[in-house]
Amino acid sequence: MRNASRRTSDWLALARSGIGAGRGLRANQQFGRSADSRFYFAGYAAVHATRLQRGSEPPVRGNWSHDALAEHLRATLVARTRVHRDRANRHLIDIVSLYNLRIIADDGASETLDADAVEQALHACARPVSRAERMVRG
Amino acid sequence: MSPSEGSPEAQRRVLDAIRDPWREYPAEVAEFGRVALDDRIKQVASGWTVPVITRVQTGSASRLIHILNSLQESIETKSNHWITLYLDPFADTTKNGDN
């Protein structure tokens, strides 16, 4: 219930904070895993802002589950904003990529999380955050 | 793509849809030892989420992401279903899978 009262602006603030923290961590190569994790949560928060802005009703607990978030986003974009499906699919790929990179980063998996992966996470995070910013501005 | 109903029959069709593209990328799948967890596939919104584990964890993370995205797109294109492949951190990595 902790997040139940979060509004669009709260999620957007979280998204901005997350991408800012991720950029700071990215500057130090030793913190690549932490940067990826922050980038994911920035994208996660941005998707919440987007969905709430488009009128989606969150679950009682206040936030959508991590494994289901991308499909919910795609459904919202296609059904509520009439975004072309190809574009909606690209948005979905961003979120899924972020999530999978975060699992590798946080789960201690030994896949090499090199600078390319950190850059990939930054780009995949910047797009949903920008989109959420645009939607909130109207 | 049309919304998929959550019946056992619909789930079976999704499982069938997953297997073919999976077999089209044998080298890439072998590279990371990926297995889709059939018994944990579930319907979400108008699509399906498919948890995946990797048994080989020594490759490049960005390449693994690229392969997962390619598999996902291939499955969606050929199956008429919306699919999300995600790495499942809580799965039993010793589990057997046939895809």
gemmi code that builds the backbone of each chain (N, CA, C; Angstrom):
import gemmi

chains = {
    "A": [
        ("MET", (0.827, -1.206, 0.000), (0.000, 0.000, 0.000), (0.868, 1.266, 0.000)),
        ("ARG", (2.147, 1.059, 0.180), (3.056, 2.191, 0.297), (2.947, 3.151, -0.883)),
        ("ASN", (2.743, 2.589, -2.079), (2.749, 3.432, -3.269), (1.357, 3.807, -3.746)),
        ("ALA", (0.348, 3.409, -2.989), (-1.006, 3.528, -3.506), (-1.395, 4.959, -3.840)),
        ("SER", (-0.857, 5.904, -3.137), (-1.306, 7.276, -3.364), (-0.396, 8.047, -4.308)),
        ("ARG", (0.573, 7.370, -4.876), (1.457, 8.088, -5.796), (0.701, 8.576, -7.018)),
        ("ARG", (0.984, 9.782, -7.389), (0.320, 10.370, -8.549), (1.308, 10.412, -9.718)),
        ("THR", (0.796, 10.855, -10.842), (1.640, 10.953, -12.031), (2.893, 11.777, -11.755)),
        ("SER", (2.711, 12.906, -11.079), (3.864, 13.780, -10.827), (4.883, 13.109, -9.906)),
        ("ASP", (4.400, 12.296, -8.980), (5.324, 11.588, -8.084), (6.170, 10.583, -8.879)),
        ("TRP", (5.495, 9.837, -9.747), (6.227, 8.848, -10.554), (7.215, 9.542, -11.488)),
        ("LEU", (6.791, 10.679, -12.037), (7.691, 11.400, -12.937), (8.918, 11.905, -12.183)),
        ("ALA", (8.697, 12.366, -10.953), (9.834, 12.813, -10.140), (10.782, 11.645, -9.858)),
        ("LEU", (10.206, 10.480, -9.598), (11.045, 9.293, -9.383), (11.844, 8.956, -10.642)),
        ("ALA", (11.187, 9.084, -11.785), (11.858, 8.780, -13.053), (13.039, 9.722, -13.270)),
        ("ARG", (12.806, 11.013, -13.020), (13.897, 11.997, -13.202), (15.044, 11.702, -12.229)),
        ("SER", (14.680, 11.386, -11.005), (15.708, 11.094, -10.006), (16.513, 9.855, -10.407)),
        ("GLY", (15.801, 8.847, -10.903), (16.467, 7.600, -11.274), (17.442, 7.781, -12.426)),
        ("ILE", (17.008, 8.514, -13.438), (17.904, 8.676, -14.598), (19.089, 9.561, -14.225)),
        ("GLY", (18.853, 10.526, -13.343), (19.959, 11.370, -12.892), (20.976, 10.565, -12.094)),
        ("ALA", (20.468, 9.732, -11.186), (21.368, 8.897, -10.381), (22.134, 7.926, -11.273)),
        ("GLY", (21.427, 7.354, -12.249), (22.075, 6.412, -13.155), (23.198, 7.059, -13.948)),
        ("ARG", (22.939, 8.277, -14.396), (23.985, 8.990, -15.160), (25.199, 9.243, -14.277)),
        ("GLY", (24.956, 9.596, -13.022), (26.071, 9.830, -12.106), (26.880, 8.564, -11.877)),
        ("LEU", (26.192, 7.457, -11.692), (26.872, 6.177, -11.462), (27.612, 5.707, -12.704)),
        ("ARG", (27.038, 6.007, -13.863), (27.623, 5.560, -15.132), (29.004, 6.169, -15.351)),
        ("ALA", (29.232, 7.328, -14.747), (30.525, 7.995, -14.937), (31.666, 7.165, -14.351)),
        ("ASN", (31.370, 6.304, -13.420), (32.388, 5.448, -12.823), (32.134, 4.017, -13.285)),
        ("GLN", (33.074, 3.472, -14.048), (32.871, 2.166, -14.664), (32.607, 1.064, -13.628)),
        ("GLN", (33.114, 1.272, -12.430), (32.911, 0.266, -11.374), (31.448, 0.153, -10.974)),
        ("PHE", (30.675, 1.168, -11.249), (29.289, 1.196, -10.797), (28.299, 0.919, -11.915)),
        ("GLY", (28.758, 0.237, -12.947), (27.884, -0.034, -14.095), (26.624, -0.792, -13.706)),
        ("ARG", (26.764, -1.769, -12.826), (25.580, -2.547, -12.421), (24.582, -1.661, -11.684)),
        ("SER", (25.086, -0.817, -10.819), (24.186, 0.085, -10.093), (23.532, 1.079, -11.043)),
        ("ALA", (24.291, 1.541, -12.036), (23.726, 2.461, -13.023), (22.581, 1.784, -13.774)),
        ("ASP", (22.796, 0.549, -14.207), (21.746, -0.177, -14.932), (20.490, -0.331, -14.078)),
        ("SER", (20.702, -0.607, -12.811), (19.564, -0.771, -11.909), (18.776, 0.537, -11.782)),
        ("ARG", (19.488, 1.635, -11.622), (18.810, 2.952, -11.536), (18.087, 3.268, -12.835)),
        ("PHE", (18.711, 2.971, -13.969), (18.068, 3.253, -15.262), (16.769, 2.453, -15.384)),
        ("TYR", (16.795, 1.199, -14.924), (15.570, 0.412, -14.999), (14.469, 1.066, -14.170)),
        ("PHE", (14.788, 1.424, -12.931), (13.731, 1.974, -12.083), (13.255, 3.335, -12.583)),
        ("ALA", (14.111, 4.064, -13.257), (13.649, 5.304, -13.894), (12.629, 4.977, -14.982)),
        ("GLY", (12.916, 3.972, -15.792), (11.966, 3.560, -16.831), (10.684, 3.022, -16.229)),
        ("TYR", (10.821, 2.256, -15.169), (9.656, 1.692, -14.466), (8.745, 2.819, -13.969)),
        ("ALA", (9.358, 3.831, -13.360), (8.568, 4.962, -12.857), (7.947, 5.734, -14.014)),
        ("ALA", (8.685, 5.897, -15.102), (8.157, 6.638, -16.255), (6.940, 5.941, -16.854)),
        ("VAL", (6.981, 4.617, -16.904), (5.827, 3.876, -17.427), (4.615, 4.066, -16.519)),
        ("HIS", (4.844, 4.080, -15.213), (3.730, 4.350, -14.299), (3.144, 5.737, -14.555)),
        ("ALA", (4.017, 6.727, -14.731), (3.522, 8.077, -15.007), (2.700, 8.091, -16.296)),
        ("THR", (3.206, 7.409, -17.313), (2.505, 7.362, -18.603), (1.138, 6.699, -18.458)),
        ("ARG", (1.112, 5.583, -17.770), (-0.161, 4.850, -17.650), (-1.174, 5.629, -16.826)),
        ("LEU", (-0.726, 6.207, -15.735), (-1.661, 6.989, -14.910), (-2.172, 8.196, -15.686)),
        ("GLN", (-1.270, 8.828, -16.429), (-1.669, 9.996, -17.226), (-2.718, 9.608, -18.266)),
        ("ARG", (-2.666, 8.381, -18.725), (-3.611, 7.921, -19.741), (-4.843, 7.249, -19.126)),
        ("GLY", (-4.979, 7.351, -17.823), (-6.216, 6.899, -17.187), (-6.252, 5.455, -16.748)),
        ("SER", (-5.123, 4.749, -16.813), (-5.118, 3.362, -16.348), (-5.230, 3.327, -14.822)),
        ("GLU", (-5.963, 2.351, -14.343), (-6.160, 2.211, -12.899), (-5.100, 1.255, -12.361)),
        ("PRO", (-4.271, 1.712, -11.431), (-3.230, 0.810, -10.907), (-3.825, -0.248, -9.988)),
        ("PRO", (-3.090, -1.315, -9.734), (-3.558, -2.305, -8.764), (-3.685, -1.666, -7.381)),
        ("VAL", (-4.364, -2.361, -6.491), (-4.589, -1.834, -5.141), (-3.264, -1.477, -4.466)),
        ("ARG", (-2.258, -2.291, -4.695), (-0.981, -2.027, -4.018), (-0.288, -0.778, -4.561)),
        ("GLY", (-0.746, -0.252, -5.691), (-0.256, 1.026, -6.179), (0.693, 0.949, -7.356)),
        ("ASN", (1.346, -0.170, -7.545), (2.253, -0.260, -8.687), (2.075, -1.602, -9.407)),
        ("TRP", (2.348, -1.571, -10.699), (2.224, -2.795, -11.481), (3.454, -3.668, -11.249)),
        ("SER", (3.261, -4.972, -11.386), (4.387, -5.880, -11.142), (5.432, -5.740, -12.247)),
        ("HIS", (6.648, -6.034, -11.894), (7.755, -5.835, -12.836), (7.608, -6.704, -14.084)),
        ("ASP", (7.240, -7.967, -13.893), (7.208, -8.857, -15.058), (6.037, -8.550, -15.996)),
        ("ALA", (5.019, -7.859, -15.482), (3.839, -7.590, -16.302), (3.824, -6.174, -16.873)),
        ("LEU", (4.743, -5.340, -16.422), (4.667, -3.911, -16.749), (4.708, -3.643, -18.251)),
        ("ALA", (5.587, -4.324, -18.945), (5.756, -4.035, -20.372), (4.484, -4.342, -21.156)),
        ("GLU", (3.846, -5.464, -20.863), (2.606, -5.795, -21.588), (1.493, -4.800, -21.260)),
        ("HIS", (1.441, -4.363, -20.011), (0.443, -3.352, -19.663), (0.714, -2.059, -20.430)),
        ("LEU", (1.986, -1.705, -20.538), (2.324, -0.480, -21.278), (1.892, -0.598, -22.726)),
        ("ARG", (2.193, -1.721, -23.335), (1.824, -1.894, -24.749), (0.309, -1.787, -24.919)),
        ("ALA", (-0.429, -2.422, -24.016), (-1.889, -2.362, -24.110), (-2.383, -0.924, -23.975)),
        ("THR", (-1.776, -0.186, -23.048), (-2.187, 1.207, -22.847), (-1.898, 2.036, -24.093)),
        ("LEU", (-0.710, 1.878, -24.637), (-0.328, 2.707, -25.781), (-1.204, 2.421, -26.989)),
        ("VAL", (-1.508, 1.158, -27.215), (-2.305, 0.802, -28.393), (-3.772, 1.164, -28.187)),
        ("ALA", (-4.301, 0.849, -27.000), (-5.744, 1.015, -26.796), (-6.123, 2.443, -26.438)),
        ("ARG", (-5.319, 3.091, -25.632), (-5.746, 4.381, -25.111), (-5.150, 5.561, -25.845)),
        ("THR", (-4.036, 5.389, -26.494), (-3.431, 6.545, -27.152), (-3.335, 6.339, -28.655)),
        ("ARG", (-3.764, 5.178, -29.116), (-3.756, 4.873, -30.540), (-2.361, 4.992, -31.160)),
        ("VAL", (-1.364, 4.759, -30.331), (-0.004, 4.702, -30.864), (0.068, 3.518, -31.817)),
        ("HIS", (0.730, 3.707, -32.945), (0.864, 2.601, -33.892), (1.549, 1.424, -33.208)),
        ("ARG", (1.085, 0.235, -33.559), (1.593, -0.954, -32.861), (3.107, -1.112, -32.977)),
        ("ASP", (3.667, -0.736, -34.137), (5.122, -0.858, -34.265), (5.837, 0.021, -33.244)),
        ("ARG", (5.294, 1.218, -33.055), (5.898, 2.116, -32.071), (5.681, 1.591, -30.659)),
        ("ALA", (4.488, 1.104, -30.405), (4.212, 0.529, -29.081), (5.162, -0.628, -28.805)),
        ("ASN", (5.431, -1.415, -29.841), (6.346, -2.543, -29.657), (7.759, -2.071, -29.338)),
        ("ARG", (8.169, -0.957, -29.963), (9.506, -0.423, -29.650), (9.566, 0.041, -28.197)),
        ("HIS", (8.481, 0.668, -27.736), (8.443, 1.080, -26.327), (8.529, -0.141, -25.417)),
        ("LEU", (7.830, -1.188, -25.807), (7.861, -2.410, -25.007), (9.270, -2.982, -24.949)),
        ("ILE", (9.951, -3.001, -26.096), (11.313, -3.541, -26.135), (12.228, -2.746, -25.198)),
        ("ASP", (12.041, -1.435, -25.137), (12.850, -0.631, -24.210), (12.679, -1.123, -22.781)),
        ("ILE", (11.433, -1.287, -22.375), (11.175, -1.655, -20.982), (11.639, -3.084, -20.688)),
        ("VAL", (11.380, -3.977, -21.627), (11.810, -5.363, -21.411), (13.343, -5.437, -21.350)),
        ("SER", (13.998, -4.695, -22.244), (15.472, -4.698, -22.229), (15.999, -4.152, -20.910)),
        ("LEU", (15.390, -3.065, -20.452), (15.809, -2.483, -19.170), (15.636, -3.490, -18.036)),
        ("TYR", (14.484, -4.152, -18.050), (14.207, -5.110, -16.977), (15.226, -6.248, -17.002)),
        ("ASN", (15.477, -6.786, -18.188), (16.405, -7.909, -18.278), (17.833, -7.498, -17.910)),
        ("LEU", (18.226, -6.284, -18.313), (19.551, -5.796, -17.909), (19.629, -5.621, -16.396)),
        ("ARG", (18.543, -5.167, -15.815), (18.527, -4.973, -14.366), (18.637, -6.312, -13.636)),
        ("ILE", (17.978, -7.344, -14.180), (18.085, -8.670, -13.548), (19.535, -9.145, -13.592)),
        ("ILE", (20.167, -8.963, -14.749), (21.579, -9.352, -14.859), (22.419, -8.542, -13.869)),
        ("ALA", (22.123, -7.245, -13.771), (22.916, -6.368, -12.911), (22.736, -6.697, -11.435)),
        ("ASP", (21.488, -6.882, -11.023), (21.205, -7.016, -9.598), (21.270, -8.451, -9.098)),
        ("ASP", (21.110, -9.400, -10.010), (21.043, -10.787, -9.588), (22.435, -11.388, -9.445)),
        ("GLY", (23.441, -10.599, -9.777), (24.801, -11.086, -9.645), (25.211, -12.062, -10.715)),
        ("ALA", (24.403, -12.130, -11.788), (24.764, -13.027, -12.888), (26.116, -12.598, -13.457)),
        ("SER", (26.833, -13.561, -13.985), (28.203, -13.263, -14.394), (28.330, -12.851, -15.851)),
        ("GLU", (27.188, -12.625, -16.532), (27.319, -12.064, -17.865), (28.080, -10.740, -17.751)),
        ("THR", (28.900, -10.467, -18.745), (29.699, -9.259, -18.719), (28.814, -8.040, -18.951)),
        ("LEU", (28.720, -7.216, -17.941), (27.919, -6.005, -18.071), (28.880, -4.883, -18.454)),
        ("ASP", (29.183, -4.815, -19.749), (30.196, -3.875, -20.193), (29.594, -2.490, -20.442)),
        ("ALA", (30.451, -1.594, -20.921), (29.999, -0.222, -21.146), (28.859, -0.167, -22.156)),
        ("ASP", (28.874, -1.090, -23.139), (27.782, -1.118, -24.118), (26.436, -1.367, -23.451)),
        ("ALA", (26.437, -2.263, -22.481), (25.182, -2.585, -21.799), (24.684, -1.397, -20.991)),
        ("VAL", (25.612, -0.661, -20.413), (25.207, 0.518, -19.634), (24.647, 1.596, -20.570)),
        ("GLU", (25.302, 1.782, -21.712), (24.783, 2.763, -22.685), (23.417, 2.328, -23.210)),
        ("GLN", (23.286, 1.030, -23.459), (22.006, 0.499, -23.935), (20.907, 0.801, -22.917)),
        ("ALA", (21.213, 0.623, -21.645), (20.219, 0.892, -20.597), (19.885, 2.379, -20.536)),
        ("LEU", (20.899, 3.218, -20.686), (20.629, 4.661, -20.652), (19.673, 5.059, -21.769)),
        ("HIS", (19.936, 4.573, -22.983), (19.070, 4.939, -24.108), (17.668, 4.359, -23.936)),
        ("ALA", (17.616, 3.110, -23.458), (16.301, 2.473, -23.287), (15.498, 3.147, -22.180)),
        ("CYS", (16.183, 3.815, -21.273), (15.518, 4.521, -20.172), (15.149, 5.944, -20.576)),
        ("ALA", (16.003, 6.580, -21.346), (15.757, 7.986, -21.708), (14.483, 8.126, -22.531)),
        ("ARG", (14.203, 7.137, -23.373), (13.003, 7.257, -24.233), (11.711, 7.235, -23.422)),
        ("PRO", (11.490, 6.259, -22.536), (10.241, 6.316, -21.764), (10.151, 7.520, -20.833)),
        ("VAL", (11.297, 7.964, -20.307), (11.245, 9.143, -19.432), (10.845, 10.369, -20.254)),
        ("SER", (11.428, 10.529, -21.437), (11.064, 11.664, -22.304), (9.598, 11.598, -22.697)),
        ("ARG", (9.144, 10.382, -23.013), (7.743, 10.230, -23.416), (6.809, 10.619, -22.273)),
        ("ALA", (7.151, 10.185, -21.069), (6.317, 10.529, -19.905), (6.318, 12.037, -19.697)),
        ("GLU", (7.469, 12.655, -19.860), (7.552, 14.126, -19.716), (6.629, 14.804, -20.726)),
        ("ARG", (6.685, 14.334, -21.964), (5.850, 14.957, -23.009), (4.373, 14.758, -22.709)),
        ("MET", (4.017, 13.568, -22.283), (2.599, 13.294, -22.015), (2.075, 14.155, -20.871)),
        ("VAL", (2.875, 14.320, -19.847), (2.420, 15.106, -18.700), (2.304, 16.581, -19.080)),
        ("ARG", (3.241, 17.041, -19.934), (3.152, 18.434, -20.383), (1.924, 18.642, -21.255)),
        ("GLY", (1.464, 17.547, -21.870), (0.262, 17.622, -22.695), (0.553, 18.053, -24.083)),
    ],
    "B": [
        ("MET", (-2.613, -8.130, -34.438), (-2.660, -9.169, -33.426), (-3.955, -9.026, -32.629)),
        ("SER", (-4.518, -10.112, -32.256), (-5.759, -10.056, -31.502), (-5.505, -10.428, -30.044)),
        ("PRO", (-6.344, -9.895, -29.143), (-6.183, -10.289, -27.746), (-6.327, -11.792, -27.606)),
        ("SER", (-5.551, -12.361, -26.696), (-5.581, -13.809, -26.501), (-6.376, -14.121, -25.250)),
        ("GLU", (-7.309, -15.022, -25.358), (-8.037, -15.428, -24.169), (-7.128, -16.307, -23.314)),
        ("GLY", (-7.434, -16.407, -22.028), (-6.518, -17.082, -21.112), (-6.830, -18.540, -20.893)),
        ("SER", (-7.468, -19.207, -21.831), (-7.848, -20.605, -21.657), (-6.634, -21.515, -21.828)),
        ("PRO", (-6.753, -22.748, -21.337), (-5.650, -23.710, -21.559), (-5.329, -23.884, -23.041)),
        ("GLU", (-6.377, -23.847, -23.872), (-6.151, -23.979, -25.307), (-5.315, -22.810, -25.847)),
        ("ALA", (-5.636, -21.615, -25.374), (-4.862, -20.443, -25.804), (-3.419, -20.564, -25.329)),
        ("GLN", (-3.246, -21.057, -24.118), (-1.885, -21.221, -23.598), (-1.113, -22.247, -24.425)),
        ("ARG", (-1.800, -23.305, -24.852), (-1.131, -24.310, -25.672), (-0.680, -23.704, -26.998)),
        ("ARG", (-1.524, -22.834, -27.576), (-1.162, -22.197, -28.845), (0.056, -21.289, -28.672)),
        ("VAL", (0.108, -20.627, -27.533), (1.268, -19.777, -27.271), (2.528, -20.626, -27.133)),
        ("LEU", (2.406, -21.731, -26.425), (3.565, -22.618, -26.270), (4.051, -23.124, -27.624)),
        ("ASP", (3.106, -23.487, -28.486), (3.491, -23.927, -29.829), (4.200, -22.805, -30.580)),
        ("ALA", (3.666, -21.597, -30.397), (4.240, -20.443, -31.109), (5.660, -20.156, -30.649)),
        ("ILE", (5.921, -20.411, -29.393), (7.260, -20.136, -28.860), (8.287, -21.103, -29.418)),
        ("ARG", (7.886, -22.345, -29.611), (8.879, -23.378, -29.913), (9.535, -23.198, -31.280)),
        ("ASP", (8.765, -22.810, -32.292), (9.349, -22.748, -33.632), (10.462, -21.709, -33.759)),
        ("PRO", (10.191, -20.442, -33.402), (11.283, -19.466, -33.516), (12.467, -19.829, -32.623)),
        ("TRP", (12.155, -20.435, -31.481), (13.230, -20.852, -30.583), (14.180, -21.790, -31.315)),
        ("ARG", (13.606, -22.662, -32.133), (14.438, -23.634, -32.849), (15.155, -23.023, -34.040)),
        ("GLU", (14.709, -21.848, -34.462), (15.361, -21.196, -35.602), (16.672, -20.531, -35.210)),
        ("TYR", (16.897, -20.385, -33.936), (18.114, -19.722, -33.459), (18.918, -20.676, -32.573)),
        ("PRO", (19.251, -21.849, -33.066), (19.884, -22.839, -32.179), (21.227, -22.375, -31.634)),
        ("ALA", (22.022, -21.698, -32.469), (23.344, -21.275, -31.997), (23.204, -20.223, -30.899)),
        ("GLU", (22.296, -19.275, -31.140), (22.116, -18.204, -30.164), (21.534, -18.739, -28.851)),
        ("VAL", (20.585, -19.669, -28.975), (19.981, -20.248, -27.774), (21.030, -21.053, -27.009)),
        ("ALA", (21.842, -21.806, -27.753), (22.874, -22.617, -27.103), (23.923, -21.741, -26.420)),
        ("GLU", (24.157, -20.567, -27.000), (25.200, -19.685, -26.466), (24.946, -19.344, -24.993)),
        ("PHE", (23.689, -19.166, -24.663), (23.369, -18.813, -23.283), (22.588, -19.903, -22.558)),
        ("GLY", (22.304, -21.001, -23.230), (21.571, -22.079, -22.575), (20.201, -21.665, -22.103)),
        ("ARG", (19.505, -20.919, -22.946), (18.211, -20.391, -22.505), (17.117, -21.451, -22.513)),
        ("VAL", (16.247, -21.340, -21.532), (15.095, -22.230, -21.419), (13.881, -21.385, -21.074)),
        ("ALA", (12.806, -21.581, -21.805), (11.544, -20.921, -21.453), (10.810, -21.801, -20.454)),
        ("LEU", (10.250, -21.198, -19.433), (9.577, -21.944, -18.380), (8.096, -22.081, -18.724)),
        ("ASP", (7.778, -23.183, -19.410), (6.426, -23.357, -19.951), (5.339, -23.244, -18.893)),
        ("ASP", (5.605, -23.802, -17.731), (4.545, -23.863, -16.717), (4.308, -22.531, -16.033)),
        ("ARG", (5.098, -21.525, -16.371), (4.913, -20.227, -15.704), (4.529, -19.136, -16.680)),
        ("ILE", (4.176, -19.536, -17.896), (3.659, -18.563, -18.855), (2.306, -18.068, -18.366)),
        ("LYS", (2.074, -16.783, -18.477), (0.751, -16.294, -18.062), (0.296, -15.144, -18.944)),
        ("GLN", (-1.012, -14.981, -18.972), (-1.585, -13.903, -19.767), (-1.550, -12.615, -18.971)),
        ("VAL", (-1.138, -11.541, -19.642), (-1.128, -10.209, -19.039), (-1.682, -9.243, -20.067)),
        ("ALA", (-2.706, -8.492, -19.679), (-3.364, -7.582, -20.619), (-3.715, -8.370, -21.879)),
        ("SER", (-3.260, -7.925, -23.046), (-3.587, -8.635, -24.280), (-2.463, -9.538, -24.755)),
        ("GLY", (-1.444, -9.706, -23.932), (-0.300, -10.522, -24.341), (0.017, -11.602, -23.326)),
        ("TRP", (1.192, -12.171, -23.502), (1.636, -13.253, -22.625), (3.050, -12.955, -22.147)),
        ("THR", (3.305, -13.240, -20.876), (4.667, -13.114, -20.371), (5.279, -14.506, -20.277)),
        ("VAL", (6.514, -14.607, -20.728), (7.209, -15.895, -20.785), (8.518, -15.775, -20.005)),
        ("PRO", (8.574, -16.352, -18.809), (9.829, -16.296, -18.060), (10.896, -17.186, -18.689)),
        ("VAL", (12.115, -16.710, -18.650), (13.232, -17.402, -19.295), (14.384, -17.475, -18.301)),
        ("ILE", (15.108, -18.578, -18.329), (16.342, -18.647, -17.543), (17.518, -18.890, -18.484)),
        ("THR", (18.690, -18.525, -18.042), (19.899, -18.822, -18.806), (20.793, -19.711, -17.958)),
        ("ARG", (21.309, -20.730, -18.586), (22.181, -21.656, -17.849), (23.655, -21.315, -18.037)),
        ("VAL", (23.940, -20.544, -19.074), (25.318, -20.143, -19.343), (25.397, -18.642, -19.109)),
        ("GLN", (26.174, -18.250, -18.131), (26.162, -16.832, -17.745), (27.529, -16.191, -17.933)),
        ("THR", (28.200, -16.570, -19.014), (29.541, -16.026, -19.196), (29.656, -15.119, -20.407)),
        ("GLY", (28.555, -14.849, -21.059), (28.611, -14.032, -22.269), (28.416, -12.553, -21.988)),
        ("SER", (28.181, -11.822, -23.063), (27.966, -10.383, -22.956), (26.491, -10.108, -22.664)),
        ("ALA", (26.257, -9.240, -21.694), (24.876, -8.911, -21.332), (24.150, -8.255, -22.508)),
        ("SER", (24.830, -7.357, -23.206), (24.146, -6.666, -24.306), (23.809, -7.645, -25.433)),
        ("ARG", (24.672, -8.657, -25.645), (24.336, -9.653, -26.676), (23.150, -10.511, -26.220)),
        ("LEU", (23.115, -10.871, -24.965), (21.980, -11.644, -24.456), (20.675, -10.862, -24.651)),
        ("ILE", (20.704, -9.583, -24.356), (19.503, -8.754, -24.525), (19.100, -8.718, -25.997)),
        ("HIS", (20.101, -8.565, -26.867), (19.817, -8.531, -28.308), (19.156, -9.827, -28.765)),
        ("ILE", (19.667, -10.953, -28.304), (19.104, -12.248, -28.708), (17.686, -12.412, -28.172)),
        ("LEU", (17.477, -12.044, -26.932), (16.126, -12.146, -26.361), (15.140, -11.291, -27.154)),
        ("ASN", (15.565, -10.082, -27.508), (14.674, -9.198, -28.271), (14.381, -9.776, -29.660)),
        ("SER", (15.407, -10.364, -30.287), (15.214, -10.961, -31.614), (14.247, -12.130, -31.535)),
        ("LEU", (14.421, -12.973, -30.527), (13.507, -14.114, -30.339), (12.077, -13.629, -30.128)),
        ("GLN", (11.950, -12.627, -29.294), (10.616, -12.112, -28.996), (9.935, -11.580, -30.254)),
        ("GLU", (10.669, -10.798, -31.029), (10.094, -10.233, -32.257), (9.732, -11.332, -33.244)),
        ("SER", (10.588, -12.337, -33.340), (10.327, -13.432, -34.262), (9.065, -14.195, -33.850)),
        ("ILE", (8.942, -14.455, -32.568), (7.752, -15.167, -32.076), (6.496, -14.359, -32.353)),
        ("GLU", (6.558, -13.077, -32.088), (5.372, -12.240, -32.284), (4.976, -12.169, -33.761)),
        ("THR", (5.971, -12.008, -34.608), (5.685, -11.891, -36.039), (5.015, -13.148, -36.567)),
        ("LYS", (5.491, -14.291, -36.105), (4.995, -15.546, -36.675), (3.779, -16.121, -35.969)),
        ("SER", (3.505, -15.649, -34.769), (2.472, -16.321, -33.984), (1.174, -15.554, -33.854)),
        ("ASN", (1.176, -14.257, -34.168), (-0.007, -13.444, -33.951), (-0.329, -13.286, -32.466)),
        ("HIS", (0.668, -13.471, -31.617), (0.476, -13.226, -30.181), (1.470, -12.164, -29.730)),
        ("TRP", (1.071, -11.409, -28.725), (2.017, -10.503, -28.074), (2.718, -11.275, -26.971)),
        ("ILE", (4.040, -11.212, -26.997), (4.857, -12.011, -26.079), (5.922, -11.117, -25.443)),
        ("THR", (6.152, -11.315, -24.173), (7.285, -10.678, -23.506), (8.174, -11.763, -22.922)),
        ("LEU", (9.429, -11.792, -23.338), (10.403, -12.728, -22.757), (11.191, -11.994, -21.681)),
        ("TYR", (11.135, -12.478, -20.451), (11.887, -11.796, -19.405), (12.693, -12.797, -18.588)),
        ("LEU", (13.843, -12.360, -18.160), (14.702, -13.209, -17.333), (14.077, -13.337, -15.951)),
        ("ASP", (13.959, -14.566, -15.487), (13.326, -14.808, -14.198), (14.398, -15.072, -13.149)),
        ("PRO", (14.592, -14.145, -12.225), (15.672, -14.316, -11.253), (15.359, -15.334, -10.167)),
        ("PHE", (14.100, -15.729, -10.065), (13.703, -16.607, -8.959), (13.512, -18.055, -9.389)),
        ("ALA", (13.714, -18.322, -10.672), (13.433, -19.669, -11.169), (14.523, -20.642, -10.745)),
        ("ASP", (14.135, -21.895, -10.734), (15.070, -22.975, -10.467), (15.882, -23.205, -11.739)),
        ("THR", (17.153, -22.878, -11.703), (17.960, -22.964, -12.923), (18.336, -24.386, -13.296)),
        ("THR", (17.982, -25.350, -12.446), (18.253, -26.739, -12.804), (17.065, -27.371, -13.513)),
        ("LYS", (15.997, -26.560, -13.671), (14.773, -27.089, -14.261), (15.008, -27.491, -15.718)),
        ("ASN", (14.356, -28.562, -16.110), (14.449, -28.995, -17.503), (13.408, -28.278, -18.341)),
        ("GLY", (13.701, -28.042, -19.570), (12.744, -27.445, -20.485), (12.995, -27.996, -21.854)),
        ("ASP", (11.973, -28.008, -22.689), (12.161, -28.617, -23.990), (12.186, -27.583, -25.101)),
        ("ASN", (12.366, -26.331, -24.766), (12.455, -25.332, -25.838), (13.591, -24.356, -25.555)),
    ],
}
model = gemmi.Model(1)
for chain_id, residues in chains.items():
    chain = gemmi.Chain(chain_id)
    for i, (resn, *xyz) in enumerate(residues, 1):
        res = gemmi.Residue()
        res.name, res.seqid = resn, gemmi.SeqId(i, " ")
        for name, pos in zip(("N", "CA", "C"), xyz):
            atom = gemmi.Atom()
            atom.name, atom.element = name, gemmi.Element(name[0])
            atom.pos, atom.b_iso = gemmi.Position(*pos), 0.0
            res.add_atom(atom)
        chain.add_residue(res)
    model.add_chain(chain)
structure = gemmi.Structure()
structure.add_model(model)
structure.setup_entities()
